[in-house]
Amino acid sequence: MKWNLKKFDELSIHELYAILQIRMQVFVLEQRCFYLDVDDVDKESLHLFATNSDGEIQAYARLIPAGVVYPVPSFGRVLTRENMRGTGLGKLLVEKAIQTMEQEFGTSAIKISAQSQLEKFYNVYGFSTCGPEYLDAEMPHLPMMRN
Protein backbone atom coordinates (compact mmCIF):
# COMPACT_ATOMS: atom_id res chain seq x y z
CA MET A 1 0.00 0.00 0.00
CA LYS A 2 1.38 3.41 -0.95
CA TRP A 3 0.21 6.46 1.02
CA ASN A 4 -0.17 9.77 -0.80
CA LEU A 5 -0.74 13.26 0.56
CA LYS A 6 -1.46 16.04 -1.90
CA LYS A 7 -2.88 19.52 -2.04
CA PHE A 8 -5.74 19.98 -4.50
CA ASP A 9 -3.51 21.66 -7.08
CA GLU A 10 -1.01 18.79 -6.85
CA LEU A 11 -3.55 16.12 -7.78
CA SER A 12 -3.33 14.86 -11.34
CA ILE A 13 -6.56 14.89 -13.30
CA HIS A 14 -6.55 11.08 -13.09
CA GLU A 15 -6.12 11.12 -9.30
CA LEU A 16 -8.92 13.66 -8.90
CA TYR A 17 -11.19 11.60 -11.15
CA ALA A 18 -10.42 8.44 -9.13
CA ILE A 19 -11.08 10.25 -5.82
CA LEU A 20 -14.42 11.61 -7.00
CA GLN A 21 -15.34 8.23 -8.46
CA ILE A 22 -14.68 6.28 -5.24
CA ARG A 23 -16.47 8.92 -3.14
CA MET A 24 -19.53 8.59 -5.39
CA GLN A 25 -19.29 4.79 -5.21
CA VAL A 26 -19.20 4.70 -1.41
CA PHE A 27 -21.39 7.61 -0.37
CA VAL A 28 -23.92 7.94 -3.18
CA LEU A 29 -24.31 4.39 -4.51
CA GLU A 30 -23.53 2.22 -1.45
CA GLN A 31 -24.87 4.48 1.29
CA ARG A 32 -27.53 6.18 -0.83
CA CYS A 33 -26.57 9.66 0.37
CA PHE A 34 -27.68 12.21 -2.14
CA TYR A 35 -25.70 15.40 -1.65
CA LEU A 36 -23.40 17.75 -3.52
CA ASP A 37 -20.04 16.05 -3.07
CA VAL A 38 -18.06 18.64 -5.00
CA ASP A 39 -18.42 21.47 -2.49
CA ASP A 40 -15.31 23.66 -2.88
CA VAL A 41 -13.87 22.32 0.39
CA ASP A 42 -11.65 20.05 -1.71
CA LYS A 43 -9.78 23.08 -3.04
CA GLU A 44 -8.66 24.04 0.49
CA SER A 45 -7.98 20.50 1.74
CA LEU A 46 -5.15 18.02 1.78
CA HIS A 47 -6.04 14.69 0.19
CA LEU A 48 -4.77 11.56 1.91
CA PHE A 49 -5.16 8.32 0.00
CA ALA A 50 -3.73 4.84 -0.18
CA THR A 51 -3.22 3.06 -3.48
CA ASN A 52 -2.50 -0.56 -4.22
CA SER A 53 0.22 -1.79 -6.59
CA ASP A 54 -2.07 -1.10 -9.56
CA GLY A 55 -2.53 2.52 -8.47
CA GLU A 56 -6.18 1.95 -7.47
CA ILE A 57 -7.37 3.99 -4.47
CA GLN A 58 -8.14 1.74 -1.51
CA ALA A 59 -8.72 4.36 1.21
CA TYR A 60 -9.26 8.11 1.25
CA ALA A 61 -9.86 11.08 3.56
CA ARG A 62 -9.76 14.80 3.02
CA LEU A 63 -7.97 16.83 5.68
CA ILE A 64 -9.45 20.28 6.15
CA PRO A 65 -7.53 23.21 7.65
CA ALA A 66 -8.95 25.36 10.44
CA GLY A 67 -11.33 28.06 9.27
CA VAL A 68 -12.66 26.21 6.22
CA VAL A 69 -15.50 24.23 7.87
CA TYR A 70 -14.87 24.68 11.61
CA PRO A 71 -12.61 27.01 13.63
CA VAL A 72 -10.33 23.97 14.17
CA PRO A 73 -9.09 21.46 11.58
CA SER A 74 -11.40 18.69 10.44
CA PHE A 75 -11.41 15.62 8.25
CA GLY A 76 -14.14 14.00 6.23
CA ARG A 77 -15.12 11.86 3.26
CA VAL A 78 -13.41 9.00 5.12
CA LEU A 79 -13.73 5.75 3.19
CA THR A 80 -12.26 2.41 2.33
CA ARG A 81 -13.00 0.43 -0.80
CA GLU A 82 -15.64 -2.23 -0.13
CA ASN A 83 -13.29 -5.19 -0.59
CA MET A 84 -10.83 -3.65 1.92
CA ARG A 85 -13.30 -3.27 4.78
CA GLY A 86 -12.51 -5.41 7.81
CA THR A 87 -8.78 -5.49 7.00
CA GLY A 88 -7.75 -2.72 9.41
CA LEU A 89 -7.15 -0.26 6.58
CA GLY A 90 -9.86 2.10 7.89
CA LYS A 91 -8.20 2.21 11.31
CA LEU A 92 -4.83 2.88 9.69
CA LEU A 93 -6.42 5.64 7.58
CA VAL A 94 -7.80 7.44 10.65
CA GLU A 95 -4.47 7.06 12.48
CA LYS A 96 -2.60 8.48 9.46
CA ALA A 97 -5.15 11.30 9.11
CA ILE A 98 -4.72 12.35 12.74
CA GLN A 99 -0.92 12.08 12.61
CA THR A 100 -0.75 14.03 9.35
CA MET A 101 -3.06 16.75 10.64
CA GLU A 102 -0.97 17.17 13.78
CA GLN A 103 2.14 17.58 11.62
CA GLU A 104 0.62 19.75 8.88
CA PHE A 105 -1.75 21.89 10.97
CA GLY A 106 0.20 21.96 14.24
CA THR A 107 -2.66 20.96 16.53
CA SER A 108 -4.28 17.88 18.01
CA ALA A 109 -7.69 19.61 18.13
CA ILE A 110 -9.88 18.14 15.40
CA LYS A 111 -13.65 18.40 14.92
CA ILE A 112 -15.54 15.97 12.71
CA SER A 113 -19.08 15.26 11.60
CA ALA A 114 -19.29 11.49 12.13
CA GLN A 115 -21.99 9.11 11.02
CA SER A 116 -23.73 8.21 14.28
CA GLN A 117 -23.09 4.47 13.94
CA LEU A 118 -19.34 5.23 13.98
CA GLU A 119 -19.36 7.03 17.36
CA LYS A 120 -17.59 4.16 19.21
CA PHE A 121 -15.08 3.77 16.37
CA TYR A 122 -14.04 7.43 16.69
CA ASN A 123 -14.07 7.25 20.52
CA VAL A 124 -11.05 4.94 20.23
CA TYR A 125 -9.12 7.81 18.62
CA GLY A 126 -9.98 10.32 21.35
CA PHE A 127 -13.08 11.86 19.81
CA SER A 128 -16.02 12.74 22.07
CA THR A 129 -19.52 13.75 21.08
CA CYS A 130 -19.87 17.52 21.45
CA GLY A 131 -23.47 18.19 20.43
CA PRO A 132 -26.81 16.66 19.51
CA GLU A 133 -27.39 14.22 16.67
CA TYR A 134 -28.51 15.76 13.36
CA LEU A 135 -29.26 14.65 9.82
CA ASP A 136 -26.73 15.20 7.07
CA ALA A 137 -27.70 13.85 3.65
CA GLU A 138 -30.59 12.08 5.43
CA MET A 139 -28.13 10.13 7.62
CA PRO A 140 -27.78 10.59 11.40
CA HIS A 141 -24.51 12.31 12.31
CA LEU A 142 -22.83 13.49 15.50
CA PRO A 143 -20.45 16.40 15.99
CA MET A 144 -17.30 15.03 17.59
CA MET A 145 -14.21 16.75 18.95
CA ARG A 146 -10.68 15.60 19.74
CA ASN A 147 -8.40 17.83 21.83
Contact map, one row per residue, 1 for C-alpha under 8 A:
111000000000000000000000000000000000000000000000011110000000000000000000000000000000000000000000000000000000000000000000000000000000000000000000000
111100000000000000000000000000000000000000000000011110000000000000000000000000000000000000000000000000000000000000000000000000000000000000000000000
111110000000000000000000000000000000000000000001111000000000000000000000000000000000000000000000000000000000000000000000000000000000000000000000000
011111000000000000000000000000000000000000000011111000000000000000000000000000000000000000000000000000000000000000000000000000000000000000000000000
001111100000000000000000000000000000000000000111100000000000000000000000000000000000000000000000000000000000000000000000000000000000000000000000000
000111111110000000000000000000000000000000000111000000000000000000000000000000000000000000000000000000000000000000000000000000000000000000000000000
000011111110000000000000000000000000000000111110000000000000000000000000000000000000000000000000000000000000000000000000000000000000000000000000000
000001111110000000000000000000000000000001111110000000000000000000000000000000000000000000000000000000000000000000000000000000000000000000000000000
000001111110000000000000000000000000000000100000000000000000000000000000000000000000000000000000000000000000000000000000000000000000000000000000000
000001111111000000000000000000000000000000000000000000000000000000000000000000000000000000000000000000000000000000000000000000000000000000000000000
000001111111111100000000000000000000000000000000000000000000000000000000000000000000000000000000000000000000000000000000000000000000000000000000000
000000000111111100000000000000000000000000000000000000000000000000000000000000000000000000000000000000000000000000000000000000000000000000000000000
000000000011111110000000000000000000000000000000000000000000000000000000000000000000000000000000000000000000000000000000000000000000000000000000000
000000000011111111000000000000000000000000000000000000000000000000000000000000000000000000000000000000000000000000000000000000000000000000000000000
000000000011111111100000000000000000000000000000000000000000000000000000000000000000000000000000000000000000000000000000000000000000000000000000000
000000000011111111110000000000000000000000000000000000000000000000000000000000000000000000000000000000000000000000000000000000000000000000000000000
000000000000111111111000000000000000000000000000000000000000000000000000000000000000000000000000000000000000000000000000000000000000000000000000000
000000000000011111111100000000000000000000000000000000011000000000000000000000000000000000000000000000000000000000000000000000000000000000000000000
000000000000001111111110000000000000000000000000000000001001000000000000000000000000000000000000000000000000000000000000000000000000000000000000000
000000000000000111111111000000000000000000000000000000000000000000000000000000000000000000000000000000000000000000000000000000000000000000000000000
000000000000000011111111100000000000000000000000000000000000000000000000000000000000000000000000000000000000000000000000000000000000000000000000000
000000000000000001111111110000000000000000000000000000001000000000000000000000001000000000000000000000000000000000000000000000000000000000000000000
000000000000000000111111111100000000100000000000000000000000000000000000000010100000000000000000000000000000000000000000000000000000000000000000000
000000000000000000011111111110000000100000000000000000000000000000000000000000000000000000000000000000000000000000000000000000000000000000000000000
000000000000000000001111111111000000000000000000000000000000000000000000000000000000000000000000000000000000000000000000000000000000000000000000000
000000000000000000000111111111100000000000000000000000000000000000000000000000101100000000000000000000000000000000000000000000000000000000000000000
000000000000000000000011111111111100000000000000000000000000000000000000000000000000000000000000000000000000000000000000000000000000000000000000000
000000000000000000000011111111111110000000000000000000000000000000000000000000000000000000000000000000000000000000000000000000000000000000000000000
000000000000000000000001111111111000000000000000000000000000000000000000000000000000000000000000000000000000000000000000000000000000000000000000000
000000000000000000000000111111110000000000000000000000000000000000000000000000000000000000000000000000000000000000000000000000000000000000000000000
000000000000000000000000011111111000000000000000000000000000000000000000000000000000000000000000000000000000000000000000000000000000000000000000000
000000000000000000000000001111111100000000000000000000000000000000000000000000000000000000000000000000000000000000000000000000000000000000000000000
000000000000000000000000001110111110000000000000000000000000000000000000000000000000000000000000000000000000000000000000000000000000000011100000000
000000000000000000000000001100011111000000000000000000000000000000000000000000000000000000000000000000000000000000000000000000000000000010000000000
000000000000000000000000000100001111100000000000000000000000000000000000000000000000000000000000000000000000000000000000000000000000000010000000000
000000000000000000000000000000000111111000000000000000000000000000000000000000000000000000000000000000000000000000000000000000000000000000000000000
000000000000000000000011000000000011111000000000000000000000000000000000000000000000000000000000000000000000000000000000000000000000000000000000000
000000000000000000000000000000000001111111000000000000000000000000000000000000000000000000000000000000000000000000000000000000000000000000000000000
000000000000000000000000000000000001111111000000000000000000000000000000000000000000000000000000000000000000000000000000000000000000000000000000000
000000000000000000000000000000000000011111110000000000000000000000000000000000000000000000000000000000000000000000000000000000000000000000000000000
000000000000000000000000000000000000011111111000000000000000000100011000000000000000000000000000000000000000000000000000000000000000000000000000000
000000010000000000000000000000000000011111111110000000000000010000000000000000000000000000000000000000000000000000000000000000000000000000000000000
000000111000000000000000000000000000000111111000000000000000000000000000000000000000000000000000000000000000000000000000000000000000000000000000000
000000110000000000000000000000000000000111111100000000000000000110010000000000000000000000000000000000000000000000000000000000000000000000000000000
000000110000000000000000000000000000000011111110000000000000011110000000000000000000000000000000000000000000000000000000000000000000000000000000000
000011110000000000000000000000000000000001011111000000000000011100000000000000000000000000000000000000000000000000000000000000000000000000000000000
000111110000000000000000000000000000000001001111100000000001111000000000000000000000000000000000000000000000000000000000000000000000000000000000000
001111000000000000000000000000000000000000000111110000000001111000000000000000000000000000000000100000000000000000000000000000000000000000000000000
001110000000000000000000000000000000000000000011111000001111100000000000000000000000000000000000000000000000000000000000000000000000000000000000000
111100000000000000000000000000000000000000000001111100001111000000000000000000000000000000000000000000000000000000000000000000000000000000000000000
111100000000000000000000000000000000000000000000111111111110000000000000000000000000000000000000000000000000000000000000000000000000000000000000000
110000000000000000000000000000000000000000000000011111111100000000000000000000000000000000000000000000000000000000000000000000000000000000000000000
110000000000000000000000000000000000000000000000001111110000000000000000000000000000000000000000000000000000000000000000000000000000000000000000000
000000000000000000000000000000000000000000000000001111110000000000000000000000000000000000000000000000000000000000000000000000000000000000000000000
000000000000000000000000000000000000000000000000001111111000000000000000000000000000000000000000000000000000000000000000000000000000000000000000000
000000000000000001000000000000000000000000000000001111111100000000000000000000000000000000000000000000000000000000000000000000000000000000000000000
000000000000000001100100000000000000000000000000111100111111000000000000000000001000000000000000000000000000000000000000000000000000000000000000000
000000000000000000000000000000000000000000000000111100011111000000000000000000011001000000000000000000000000000000000000000000000000000000000000000
000000000000000000000000000000000000000000000000111000001111100000000000000001111000000011001000000000000000000000000000000000000000000000000000000
000000000000000000100000000000000000000000000011110000001111110000000000000011110000000000001000000000000000000000000000000000000000000000000000000
000000000000000000000000000000000000000000000011100000000011111000000000001111100000000000001000100000000000000000000000000000000000000000000000000
000000000000000000000000000000000000000001001111000000000001111100000000001111000000000000000000000000000000000000000000000000000000000000000000000
000000000000000000000000000000000000000000001111000000000000111110000000111100000000000000000000100010000000000000000000000000000000000000000000000
000000000000000000000000000000000000000010011100000000000000011111011000111100000000000000000000000000000000000000000000000000000000000000000000000
000000000000000000000000000000000000000000011000000000000000001111110001110000000000000000000000000000001000000000000000000000000000000000000000000
000000000000000000000000000000000000000000000000000000000000000111111111110000000000000000000000000000000000000000000000000000000000000000000000000
000000000000000000000000000000000000000000000000000000000000000011111111100000000000000000000000000000000000000000000000000000000000000000000000000
000000000000000000000000000000000000000010010000000000000000000111111110000000000000000000000000000000000000000000000000000000000000000000000000000
000000000000000000000000000000000000000010000000000000000000000101111110110000000000000000000000000000000000000000000000000000000000000000000000000
000000000000000000000000000000000000000000000000000000000000000001111111110000000000000000000000000000000000001000000000000000000000000000000000000
000000000000000000000000000000000000000000000000000000000000000001111111100000000000000000000000000000000000000000000000000000000000000000000000000
000000000000000000000000000000000000000000000000000000000000000011100111110000000000000000000000000000000000111000000000000000000000000000000000000
000000000000000000000000000000000000000000000000000000000000001111101111111000000000000000000000000010001000111000000000000000000000000000000000000
000000000000000000000000000000000000000000000000000000000000001111001101111100000000000000000000000000000000011100000000000000000000000000000000000
000000000000000000000000000000000000000000000000000000000000111100000000111111000000000000000000100000000000011100000000000000000000000000000000000
000000000000000000000000000000000000000000000000000000000000111100000000011111000000000000000000000000000000000110000000000000000000000000000000000
000000000000000000000010000000000000000000000000000000000001110000000000001111100000000000000000000000000000000000000000000000000000000000000000000
000000000000000000000000000000000000000000000000000000000011110000000000001111110000000000000000000000000000000000000000000000000000000000000000000
000000000000000000000010010000000000000000000000000000000011100000000000000011111000000001000000000000000000000000000000000000000000000000000000000
000000000000000000000000000000000000000000000000000000000111000000000000000001111101100011000000000000000000000000000000000000000000000000000000000
000000000000000000000100010000000000000000000000000000001110000000000000000000111111100000000000000000000000000000000000000000000000000000000000000
000000000000000000000000010000000000000000000000000000000000000000000000000000011111100000000000000000000000000000000000000000000000000000000000000
000000000000000000000000000000000000000000000000000000000000000000000000000000001111100000000000000000000000000000000000000000000000000000000000000
000000000000000000000000000000000000000000000000000000000100000000000000000000011111111010000000000000000000000000000000000000000000000000000000000
000000000000000000000000000000000000000000000000000000000000000000000000000000011111111111000000000000000000000000000000000000000000000000000000000
000000000000000000000000000000000000000000000000000000000000000000000000000000000001111111000000000000000000000000000000000000000000000000000000000
000000000000000000000000000000000000000000000000000000000000000000000000000000000001111111000000000000000000000000000000000000000000000000000000000
000000000000000000000000000000000000000000000000000000000000000000000000000000000000111111110000000000000000000000000000000000000000000000000000000
000000000000000000000000000000000000000000000000000000000010000000000000000000010001111111111000000000000000000000000000000000000000000000000000000
000000000000000000000000000000000000000000000000000000000010000000000000000000110000111111111100000000000000000000000000000000000000000000000000000
000000000000000000000000000000000000000000000000000000000000000000000000000000000000000111111110000000000000000000000000000000000000000000000000000
000000000000000000000000000000000000000000000000000000000000000000000000000000000000000111111111000000000000000000000000000000000000000000000000000
000000000000000000000000000000000000000000000000000000000011100000000000000000000000000011111111100000000000000000000000000000000000000000000000000
000000000000000000000000000000000000000000000000000000000000000000000000000000000000000001111111110000000000000000000000000000000000000000000000000
000000000000000000000000000000000000000000000000000000000000000000000000000000000000000000111111111000000000000000000000000010000000000000000000000
000000000000000000000000000000000000000000000000000000000000000000000000000000000000000000011111111100000000000000000000000000000000000000000000000
000000000000000000000000000000000000000000000001000000000000101000000000001000000000000000001111111110000000000000000000000000000000000000000000000
000000000000000000000000000000000000000000000000000000000000000000000000000000000000000000000111111111000001000000000000000000000000000000000000000
000000000000000000000000000000000000000000000000000000000000000000000000000000000000000000000011111111100000000000000000000000000000000000000000000
000000000000000000000000000000000000000000000000000000000000000000000000000000000000000000000001111111110000000000000000000000000000000000000000000
000000000000000000000000000000000000000000000000000000000000001000000000100000000000000000000000111111111111000000000000000000000000000000000000000
000000000000000000000000000000000000000000000000000000000000000000000000000000000000000000000000011111111111000000000000000000000000000000000000000
000000000000000000000000000000000000000000000000000000000000000000000000000000000000000000000000001111111110000000000000000000000000000000000000000
000000000000000000000000000000000000000000000000000000000000000000000000000000000000000000000000000111111100000000000000000000000000000000000000000
000000000000000000000000000000000000000000000000000000000000000010000000100000000000000000000000000011111110000000000000000000000000000000000000000
000000000000000000000000000000000000000000000000000000000000000000000000000000000000000000000000000011111111000000000000000000000000000000000000000
000000000000000000000000000000000000000000000000000000000000000000000000000000000000000000000000000011101111110000000000000000000000000000000000000
000000000000000000000000000000000000000000000000000000000000000000000000000000000000000000000000010011000111110000000000000000000000000000000000011
000000000000000000000000000000000000000000000000000000000000000000000001100000000000000000000000000000000011111000000000000000000000000000000000111
000000000000000000000000000000000000000000000000000000000000000000000001111000000000000000000000000000000011111100000000000000000000000000000000111
000000000000000000000000000000000000000000000000000000000000000000000101111000000000000000000000000000000000111110000000000000000000000000000011110
000000000000000000000000000000000000000000000000000000000000000000000000011100000000000000000000000000000000011111000000000000000000000000000011100
000000000000000000000000000000000000000000000000000000000000000000000000000100000000000000000000000000000000001111100000000000000000000000001111000
000000000000000000000000000000000000000000000000000000000000000000000000000000000000000000000000000000000000000111110110000000000000000000001111000
000000000000000000000000000000000000000000000000000000000000000000000000000000000000000000000000000000000000000011111110000000000000000000111100000
000000000000000000000000000000000000000000000000000000000000000000000000000000000000000000000000000000000000000001111110000000000000100000011100000
000000000000000000000000000000000000000000000000000000000000000000000000000000000000000000000000000000000000000000111111000000000000000000000000000
000000000000000000000000000000000000000000000000000000000000000000000000000000000000000000000000000000000000000001111111110000000000000000000000000
000000000000000000000000000000000000000000000000000000000000000000000000000000000000000000000000000000000000000001111111111000001000000000000100000
000000000000000000000000000000000000000000000000000000000000000000000000000000000000000000000000000000000000000000001111111100000000000000000000000
000000000000000000000000000000000000000000000000000000000000000000000000000000000000000000000000000000000000000000000111111110000000000000000000000
000000000000000000000000000000000000000000000000000000000000000000000000000000000000000000000000000000000000000000000111111111110000000000000000000
000000000000000000000000000000000000000000000000000000000000000000000000000000000000000000000000000000000000000000000011111111110000000000000000000
000000000000000000000000000000000000000000000000000000000000000000000000000000000000000000000000000000000000000000000001111111100000000000000000000
000000000000000000000000000000000000000000000000000000000000000000000000000000000000000000000010000000000000000000000000111111100000000000000000000
000000000000000000000000000000000000000000000000000000000000000000000000000000000000000000000000000000000000000000000000011111110000000000000000011
000000000000000000000000000000000000000000000000000000000000000000000000000000000000000000000000000000000000000000000000011111111000000000000001111
000000000000000000000000000000000000000000000000000000000000000000000000000000000000000000000000000000000000000000000000011001111100000000000001110
000000000000000000000000000000000000000000000000000000000000000000000000000000000000000000000000000000000000000000000010000000111110000000000111100
000000000000000000000000000000000000000000000000000000000000000000000000000000000000000000000000000000000000000000000000000000011111000000000111100
000000000000000000000000000000000000000000000000000000000000000000000000000000000000000000000000000000000000000000000000000000001111100000000111000
000000000000000000000000000000000000000000000000000000000000000000000000000000000000000000000000000000000000000000000000000000000111110000000110000
000000000000000000000000000000000000000000000000000000000000000000000000000000000000000000000000000000000000000000010000000000000011111000011110000
000000000000000000000000000000000000000000000000000000000000000000000000000000000000000000000000000000000000000000000000000000000001111100011100000
000000000000000000000000000000000000000000000000000000000000000000000000000000000000000000000000000000000000000000000000000000000000111111111000000
000000000000000000000000000000000000000000000000000000000000000000000000000000000000000000000000000000000000000000000000000000000000011111111000000
000000000000000000000000000000001110000000000000000000000000000000000000000000000000000000000000000000000000000000000000000000000000001111100000000
000000000000000000000000000000001000000000000000000000000000000000000000000000000000000000000000000000000000000000000000000000000000001111110000000
000000000000000000000000000000001000000000000000000000000000000000000000000000000000000000000000000000000000000000100000000000000000001111111000000
000000000000000000000000000000000000000000000000000000000000000000000000000000000000000000000000000000000000000000110000000000000000111101111100000
000000000000000000000000000000000000000000000000000000000000000000000000000000000000000000000000000000000000000011110000000000000000111100111110000
000000000000000000000000000000000000000000000000000000000000000000000000000000000000000000000000000000000000000011110010000000001111110000011111000
000000000000000000000000000000000000000000000000000000000000000000000000000000000000000000000000000000000000001111000000000000001111100000001111100
000000000000000000000000000000000000000000000000000000000000000000000000000000000000000000000000000000000000001111000000000000111110000000000111110
000000000000000000000000000000000000000000000000000000000000000000000000000000000000000000000000000000000000111100000000000000111100000000000011111
000000000000000000000000000000000000000000000000000000000000000000000000000000000000000000000000000000000001111000000000000001110000000000000001111
000000000000000000000000000000000000000000000000000000000000000000000000000000000000000000000000000000000001110000000000000001100000000000000000111
